[in-house]
Amino acid sequence: MQDFMKNVTVLNHPLINHKITHLCDVNTNTKEFREIVSELAMLMGYEAFRDLKTVDVEIQAPLSKFMSPVIEDKITIVPILRAGLGMVDGLTALFPNAKIGHIGLYRDKETLEPHEYYCKLPKDTTDGQVIVVDPALATGGSAAAAIGFIKERGFKRIKLLSLIAAPEGIERIATAHPDVKIYVAHYADAPLNEKGYILTAFGDAGDRIFGTK
């Protein structure tokens, strides 16, 4: 295993693989694509939320009182605009009380470097768990920049969820942010095209989610 893969969890499951196949199919329409993205995010959230902090509380059950755990952690979900919005509903279905931040980036046409144009994050959850979501991790430039901007605002416990990830993107995140755990539904060990898209993936996720292709 390459060293840059040590913080990566690939969720290799028949149900996830089945949904990824339909997600990449050019015949999958906007409604179906949007629903599958949300479903995959929910399935991934189960694993990503595994280490949430809990506290035991006393509850009154029908037959007795006893101590049982409840989640104590603060959770912030941060989609990278715009495609990341498609993954939010799936995660909030698991954790309805999560707070939602937003971060928008654009790529300079000459330098190709990402620049922040919008960032709105809750101010009372910096000590909690942040889940950054973006459907595709291709070059990794946008995700690496977004994580950097989030760290600048005081957040430290950060995870990245992507439906499909290429080696280039994973390596970039691992190099720039070795403290960030990466969760992917599918590892696409395939080349990127001249526009930075993963050849064996679903194309532009934002266009397919919002029907703007």
N, C-alpha and C positions, 0 to 999 in steps of 0.2 A: 504493500500500500504506500502511495506517495505520502510524503510527510505533510503536505498541505491538506490531506483528507482526514487528519486525525480528529478535527473538531466537527466533522460532517456526519450527520445521520441520514442515511438513505432509507426511506420507508418502503422497503421491498415487500409488497403485499399484493396478492392476486386481485383484490378489489381495486386497489389504487392503480395497479398496472392496467387494468381493464378501462378505468376512467381516463387515464392518460392517453390510451390508444384513441378513444373517441374524441378527446380534446384536440389531438393532433390531426384528426381527419378533416380534410378540406370540406367535406359534405356536412359537417356538424354546423347547424345554424346558430344564430346569435343567442336565441333563447336557451338552447341546449348547452352551448358553450358557457354561458353565464352561470347556469345551474351547476354544471360540472365543476367549474372553478370554485364555487361556494362549497360544494360537497367535499372536494379534495381538501380545502382549507380546514373544514371541520375535522376530517379524518387526521390531518396532520396536527391539528391543535391538541388532540388527545395525547400525542407523544411529546409535543413541545411544552405542555403544561404539567408534565410528569413531576417536576421537582419544585412545584409551587410550595411556598411556606404555609403550614397549617398550624392550628392551635386547637387543643381539646376543649370542648365546652360540655356542660351538663345539659342533657335533654330529658324530657319526660316522654318516654315511649308508652304504648298502650299497657304494658305489663310491669314496667319498672323505670327507674331513673338510671342513667349511666352516662359516662363520658364518651364523646365521639368527636372526630376531627371535622373542622370547617376550614375553608381557605381564609388565610389571614393576609396573603400577599396583595399588593396593589399591582394591577395590570394595565398597561397602556399598549394599545395596538396602533401602529403607525404605518399606514399604507403609503408607498411611494406613488405619487400621482402620475398618471391617472389609473393605470392598470391595476395597481395594488388595491384599489377600491373594491374590486371584484372578490377579494378574499375576506373582506371585513365581516360580512354577514355570517359566514360559516364559523368564524371564531367567536363572534358575540353570541351565537347560538349556544356555545359551550359555556361562555362566561359573560352573561348579560350585563354585569356591572363594570365591565372593562371600560376604561376611558379611551377615547379615540383622538389621536393626534393626526396631523397631515403634514406631509413634506413634498414640495414640488421642486423639480430640477429641470433645467434646460441645458442642452449641450452647445457650447460655443462652436460655430461653424468652422472657425479657423483653427483654434487650438484643440477642439474636440473635448475640452475639459468641461465637466458638469458644474453648473452654478445654481445656487439656491435662489428661487424666486418667491417661495412661500414656505413658511414653517410655523405651525401653530401646535404647541404641545401643552398638556396640562402642567401646572407648576407644583402640584402637591403629590406627585408620584415619582419623583426622581430617585427615590430609594427602592422603587419597585421593579417589576419585571417588564421590559419593553420587548414587544414582538414586532419587528419590522417585516412588512410583507410586500413582495413583488413577485409576480408570476414567473418571470424568467430571469435567471442569473446567467447572462451571456458573457460580456466583457467584464462585468463587475464594477464598472466605473461609477454608475449611478448609485448602486447600493453602498459601495465603499464611501462615497461622498456623503450620502444620507446618514450613514452611521456616524461619520465624523461630525456632522452638524448636530446630531442628537447628543453625542458625547460633550460637545461644547456647551450644551445647555444643562449639563450636570447629571445626565443619566449614565449609569455604569453597567447595569445588568441587562445586556442586550442579546437578543437572538434574532436570526434572520430565517424567514420561511420563504422558500421559492418552490414552485411546482416542478420546474425543470431547470437544471443547472449544468453548465459546461465546465470543463476543467479550468479554462482560463478565468472564468468568473470566481470559482471557488478559490483558486490560488491567489487571486487579487485580494479577496476578503481576508484570507488566512494570513497574507503578508501584511496588509494594512491594519487589520484588527484581529490579532491572534487570540484575543479573549472572547470573541463572539462565536457562539455555537450556530452552526448552519444546519437547517433541516430541509431536505428536498424530497419530493415525491418520486422523482426520476432523475437519474444521473445520465446525461447525454454525452457520452464519450465520442463526440463527433465534431468536425471543424465548424467554424463560424464562416458565414459568407462575407462579402466585401462590405456589407452594411452592419455587420456585427450581430446578425441573427443566427441562432442555432439551426443548422440544416434539418436535423431530425426532431423538430419541435412544432409549435403551433403558429409560427409567424408572429405578427404584432398582436400581443394579447389585448392591448387597449382597443385596437380597432375591432377585434373580434368580440370583445365584451360589450362594447357600446355600438356596434354595427356601423362603424365609420370607415371600413376598408374600401 
